[in-house]
Amino acid sequence: MERSWSPGARGSTGGTNLPRVADFNETVVLNAIRRAEGGCSRVELTTETGLSAQTVSNICRRLIDQGYVLETGKQPVAYGKPRTMLELDPTGCYAVGVHIDPAVITYVLLDFTGRVVVDASHPTPDVRDPESVLTLISEHIEQLIEGAPIDRARILGVGIASPGPVDVQKGLVLDPPHLPGWHQVPLRDHLREATGLPVLLDKDVIAGAVAEQWADRGAGESRNFVFLYLGTGIGMGFVIDDVVIRGMSSNAGDVGRMPVSSEEYGDRYTDRFHAFWQVGSPRELAAQGVELGVLPADTDLDSPAAANVAFAALCELADDGDEHAGAIIDRAGRFAASAVLTATNMLDVDRVVIGGAMWERVAERYLQMIPPVIAAESVSRDLHGITITGTQLGSDVAAIGAACLVLDNKFSPKPSTLLLAG
């Protein structure tokens, strides 16, 4: 008897859509191959998925015929015939990812294994004219594809990571704080019409969480983690039991207004709590530098791009030993630790991954400050540890996540696809 998902859990209202069980099982097998570092055999897939040997064999044959999977050689075993190893074919398909940040727009093209084939970026133009920005993005997507050594027919689609709030169902960007003039901008439909490719839109922090989820290639990483995004804006993505938490409208993770403290605990009698964005964003940290005389009084902070330049200058001063600049960054690290502690206590996760354009400049200092606070104050410290790491995907993590949205949409096993209703 084959093991598969059952809709009988509490709260389920729909029946099983049996004609789609085969498609679901195919994604289960493909996902197991994807996560097996170094590949796996049909025998291992049978054990991993709980499907029968015949079903696994049939599915593998279909995946090979479709160009998604390769037989990569034989692995000797103690008894019996050597096992044929299976791995993803990197050229099986591709996905384009675009991250729209108020300071910079980043583009990547991923192969089926999640490797970046080509990438590009440019400063974000005047966002008060959304139409011209969308036209520019369309042109750069075409340039990216034309310059890549791939078969365009193998591109599954384009994923867009945008600051929130977004309307995922309608493909609209809804008045992001750092994109003035972007009121119900039809981002998805514009790019779909311009490129001729399917387009998915999601919030940037959710895309980052998807990227980290797809980056786990069998390394034994936790299926429960928080992704902290530090860029022009601040956000958190949440993955629980290997499921990315999107919320009712796919806008989960907006933690800019989360109260944080520079101490492990706030003092109820003094005003030590602040909104996370006020004490953790590049612009606000640069503004502190100006206020304290660390940066020149005429430092330009009027645009996200200018604020990022000022923030980079502040970090360089800190790295060169300027005590006042270092104190600003260190205090921000303690505020970040407060936010991380709240999230890990609330969700009971055992891993935190941090990334974004701001991260690389503060990583060394933050990784000295955040782990000790979490280790000492976590409510679950007697049950499990919490690992704090920086992303391995670099500053392009949100763009990579945008492309992963496309791969995830087609290839991740989703039990909801088996339901007739609900």
C-alpha positions in Angstrom: 0.0 0.0 0.0 1.5 3.3 -1.0 1.7 6.1 1.5 0.3 9.5 0.4 -1.2 12.6 1.9 -4.7 12.2 3.3 -7.2 15.1 3.6 -8.7 13.7 6.8 -6.9 16.2 9.1 -9.0 18.4 11.4 -10.4 21.4 9.5 -10.2 19.8 6.1 -13.4 20.3 4.0 -12.5 18.8 0.6 -12.3 15.4 -0.8 -9.3 13.8 -2.6 -8.8 14.7 -6.2 -7.6 11.2 -7.2 -6.8 12.0 -10.8 -4.1 14.4 -9.5 -2.4 11.9 -7.2 0.0 10.9 -9.9 1.1 14.5 -10.5 1.5 14.9 -6.7 3.6 11.8 -6.4 5.8 12.9 -9.3 6.6 16.2 -7.4 7.3 14.2 -4.3 9.9 12.1 -6.1 11.4 15.0 -7.9 11.7 16.9 -4.7 13.5 14.0 -3.1 15.9 13.9 -6.0 16.5 17.6 -5.7 17.3 17.4 -2.0 19.6 14.4 -2.2 23.1 15.8 -2.3 25.1 13.9 -4.8 22.0 12.2 -6.2 20.0 9.1 -5.2 18.9 5.8 -6.6 15.5 4.4 -7.2 15.9 2.2 -4.2 16.5 5.2 -2.0 13.6 7.0 -3.5 11.3 4.1 -2.6 12.4 4.3 1.0 12.3 8.1 1.1 8.8 8.5 -0.4 7.0 5.4 0.7 5.9 4.7 -2.8 6.2 1.3 -4.4 9.2 0.4 -6.4 7.1 0.2 -9.6 5.6 3.6 -9.1 9.0 5.2 -8.4 10.4 3.5 -11.5 7.6 4.8 -13.7 7.9 8.3 -12.3 11.6 8.4 -12.9 11.2 7.3 -16.4 8.8 10.1 -17.1 11.1 12.6 -15.4 14.0 11.5 -17.6 11.9 11.6 -20.7 10.8 15.2 -19.8 14.4 16.2 -19.5 14.2 17.0 -15.8 16.4 14.2 -14.4 19.6 12.5 -15.5 21.1 9.1 -14.8 24.6 10.0 -13.7 26.4 6.7 -13.1 26.5 3.6 -11.0 27.1 3.3 -7.3 28.4 0.0 -6.0 26.6 -1.7 -3.1 27.6 -4.5 -0.8 25.1 -7.0 -2.3 23.4 -7.0 -5.7 23.7 -4.9 -8.7 25.2 -1.4 -8.6 22.5 1.3 -8.2 21.9 3.8 -10.9 22.1 7.4 -9.5 19.7 10.1 -10.4 20.2 13.9 -10.3 18.5 17.0 -11.6 19.4 18.0 -15.2 20.6 21.6 -14.8 19.4 22.4 -18.3 15.9 20.8 -17.7 14.4 24.2 -17.2 15.1 27.8 -16.2 13.5 30.6 -14.3 14.0 34.4 -14.3 13.9 36.3 -11.0 13.6 40.1 -10.5 13.9 41.9 -7.2 12.6 45.4 -7.1 14.3 47.3 -4.3 13.8 51.1 -4.0 17.6 51.5 -4.4 18.5 48.8 -7.0 16.7 46.3 -9.3 18.4 42.9 -9.6 17.9 40.2 -12.2 19.0 36.6 -12.2 18.4 33.5 -14.4 18.6 30.2 -12.6 19.0 26.7 -13.9 17.0 23.8 -12.6 19.5 23.2 -9.8 19.2 26.8 -8.5 22.6 27.9 -9.9 22.8 31.5 -11.2 23.5 31.3 -14.9 23.5 35.1 -15.5 22.7 38.1 -13.4 22.5 41.9 -13.8 21.5 44.9 -11.8 21.0 48.7 -12.1 20.0 51.6 -9.8 16.3 52.0 -9.4 15.1 55.0 -11.6 12.6 57.6 -10.4 9.9 55.4 -9.0 7.3 58.1 -9.2 6.7 57.0 -12.9 5.8 53.3 -12.5 5.1 52.9 -16.2 8.7 53.8 -17.2 10.1 51.6 -14.5 8.1 48.6 -15.7 9.2 49.2 -19.3 12.8 49.3 -18.2 12.4 46.1 -16.2 10.8 44.4 -19.3 13.8 45.5 -21.5 16.3 44.2 -19.0 14.6 40.8 -18.7 14.8 40.4 -22.5 18.5 41.4 -22.4 19.2 38.9 -19.6 17.5 36.1 -21.6 19.1 37.0 -24.9 22.6 37.0 -23.3 22.2 33.7 -21.6 23.5 30.4 -23.3 20.1 28.7 -22.9 17.1 27.5 -24.9 14.4 30.1 -24.3 11.7 27.5 -24.7 13.0 25.9 -21.4 12.2 29.0 -19.4 9.2 28.3 -17.1 8.5 31.9 -16.2 9.4 35.1 -14.4 9.2 35.6 -10.6 9.0 39.1 -9.2 9.9 40.0 -5.6 8.5 43.3 -4.6 8.2 45.4 -1.5 4.8 44.9 0.1 2.0 45.2 0.4 1.1 43.3 -2.8 -2.1 41.7 -4.1 -0.8 38.3 -5.3 -4.1 37.2 -6.7 -4.5 40.3 -9.0 -0.7 40.8 -9.5 -0.8 44.3 -8.1 1.8 46.3 -6.1 -0.1 48.3 -3.4 1.4 51.5 -2.1 4.8 50.3 -0.7 6.2 52.9 1.7 9.4 53.2 -0.3 7.9 53.3 -3.8 5.9 56.6 -3.8 3.4 56.7 -6.6 3.0 52.9 -6.9 -0.8 52.7 -6.3 -2.2 49.4 -7.5 0.5 49.0 -10.2 -0.4 46.0 -12.5 3.2 44.6 -12.3 2.4 41.0 -13.1 0.2 41.6 -16.1 2.5 44.3 -17.6 5.5 42.0 -17.5 3.5 39.0 -18.7 2.4 40.9 -21.8 5.8 42.4 -22.4 7.8 39.1 -22.1 5.3 36.6 -23.3 6.2 34.5 -20.2 4.1 33.4 -17.2 4.8 35.8 -14.3 4.4 35.3 -10.5 4.4 38.2 -8.0 5.2 37.8 -4.3 6.5 39.9 -1.4 10.3 40.2 -1.2 10.7 38.6 2.2 8.6 35.6 1.2 10.7 35.2 -1.9 13.8 35.2 0.3 12.3 32.5 2.5 11.6 30.4 -0.6 15.2 30.9 -1.8 16.5 29.6 1.5 14.1 26.7 1.4 15.3 25.7 -2.1 18.9 26.2 -1.1 18.7 23.3 1.3 20.1 20.4 -0.8 20.0 17.6 1.8 22.4 19.3 4.2 20.2 18.3 7.1 19.0 21.8 7.7 15.9 22.5 9.8 12.5 22.7 8.2 11.5 25.4 10.7 13.4 28.7 10.3 13.1 32.5 10.1 14.6 34.5 7.3 15.4 38.0 8.4 15.7 40.4 5.4 17.8 43.6 5.9 17.7 45.9 3.0 16.1 49.3 2.2 13.2 47.9 4.2 13.1 45.2 6.9 11.1 42.0 6.9 10.9 38.4 8.1 9.9 35.3 6.2 8.8 32.2 8.1 9.0 28.5 7.2 7.2 26.1 9.4 7.3 22.3 8.8 8.8 23.1 5.3 5.9 25.4 4.4 6.4 29.0 3.7 3.9 31.0 5.7 2.3 33.7 3.5 -0.7 34.8 5.6 -4.2 35.4 4.5 -3.3 37.9 1.8 0.4 36.8 1.2 1.7 39.8 3.0 3.1 38.1 6.1 6.5 39.3 7.5 6.1 43.0 7.8 7.9 43.5 11.1 9.1 47.1 10.6 6.8 48.2 13.4 7.8 45.4 15.8 8.9 46.9 19.2 12.5 46.1 19.8 15.0 47.0 22.6 18.7 47.4 22.6 18.8 45.5 25.8 17.8 41.9 26.3 14.7 43.2 28.0 13.2 46.6 27.9 12.8 48.7 31.1 9.1 49.4 31.7 9.9 52.7 33.3 11.9 54.2 30.5 11.4 54.6 26.8 13.8 51.9 25.5 11.5 50.3 22.9 11.5 51.5 19.3 10.0 50.3 16.1 12.4 48.0 14.3 12.5 50.1 11.1 13.5 53.2 13.2 16.6 51.5 14.6 17.5 48.9 11.9 17.1 50.3 8.4 20.1 51.8 6.5 18.6 55.2 6.2 17.9 55.5 9.9 21.4 54.3 10.9 22.9 56.8 8.5 20.7 59.5 10.0 22.0 58.6 13.4 25.5 59.0 12.0 24.7 62.5 10.8 23.1 63.5 14.1 26.1 62.4 16.1 28.6 64.1 13.7 30.0 60.8 12.5 28.9 61.6 8.9 28.9 65.1 7.4 25.9 67.3 8.1 25.2 67.7 4.4 25.0 63.9 3.8 22.3 63.1 1.2 19.6 60.9 2.7 16.8 62.0 0.3 16.5 58.8 -1.7 17.0 55.1 -0.9 20.0 54.9 -3.1 21.6 58.0 -1.5 20.8 56.6 2.0 22.5 53.3 1.1 25.6 55.2 0.0 25.7 57.0 3.4 25.1 53.8 5.3 28.0 52.2 3.4 30.2 55.1 4.5 29.1 54.6 8.1 30.0 51.0 8.0 33.4 51.7 6.5 34.1 54.1 9.3 33.1 51.4 11.8 35.4 48.9 10.1 38.3 51.3 10.2 37.9 51.7 13.9 35.8 54.7 14.4 34.3 54.1 17.9 31.2 56.2 17.4 30.3 54.6 14.0 31.0 51.2 15.6 28.7 52.0 18.5 25.8 52.8 16.1 26.2 49.5 14.3 26.6 47.6 17.5 23.5 49.1 19.0 21.6 48.2 15.8 22.8 44.6 16.2 21.3 44.5 19.7 18.0 45.8 18.3 18.1 43.1 15.7 18.8 40.5 18.4 15.7 41.7 20.2 13.6 41.2 17.0 15.1 37.7 16.4 14.4 36.7 19.9 10.8 37.7 19.7 10.4 35.7 16.4 12.1 32.6 17.6 10.2 32.5 20.9 6.9 33.0 19.1 7.5 30.4 16.4 9.7 27.9 18.3 12.1 27.5 15.3 15.7 26.3 15.6 17.3 28.3 12.7 17.6 31.9 11.7 19.0 33.0 8.3 19.9 36.6 7.7 20.4 38.3 4.3 19.7 41.3 2.1 21.7 44.1 0.6 22.5 45.6 4.1 23.6 42.2 5.6 27.1 41.9 4.1 28.2 45.2 5.6 27.1 44.3 9.2 27.4 40.5 9.2 30.6 40.2 11.3 29.3 42.5 14.1 25.8 41.1 14.1 27.0 37.5 14.3 28.9 38.4 17.4 25.9 40.0 19.1 22.8 38.1 18.1 23.7 34.4 19.0 24.6 35.1 22.6 21.3 36.9 23.3 19.3 34.1 21.7 21.2 31.4 23.5 20.7 33.1 26.9 17.1 34.3 26.5 15.4 31.8 24.3 12.4 30.1 26.1 13.3 26.8 24.5 17.0 26.9 25.3 16.7 23.8 27.4 15.1 21.9 24.6 17.0 22.9 21.5 19.6 25.3 20.2 19.0 28.0 17.6 21.5 28.5 14.8 22.1 32.0 13.5 23.7 32.2 10.1 24.1 34.5 7.1 22.6 33.5 3.8 24.9 31.6 1.5 23.1 33.1 -1.5 24.7 36.6 -1.3 23.0 40.0 -1.6 20.9 38.7 -4.6 18.9 36.4 -2.3 15.6 38.1 -3.0 16.1 37.9 -6.8 17.1 34.3 -6.5 14.0 33.7 -4.4 11.9 35.4 -7.1 13.1 32.8 -9.6 12.6 30.0 -7.0 9.0 31.1 -6.8 8.6 29.8 -10.4 10.3 26.5 -9.7 8.5 26.1 -6.4 5.1 26.7 -8.0 5.6 23.9 -10.6 7.7 21.3 -8.7 7.1 21.5 -5.0 4.6 18.9 -3.6 1.5 20.7 -2.5 -1.1 18.6 -0.7 -3.8 21.2 -1.4 -3.7 20.1 -5.1 -5.3 16.9 -4.1 -8.4 18.6 -2.7 -11.6 19.0 -4.7 -12.7 21.9 -2.5 -11.7 23.9 0.5 
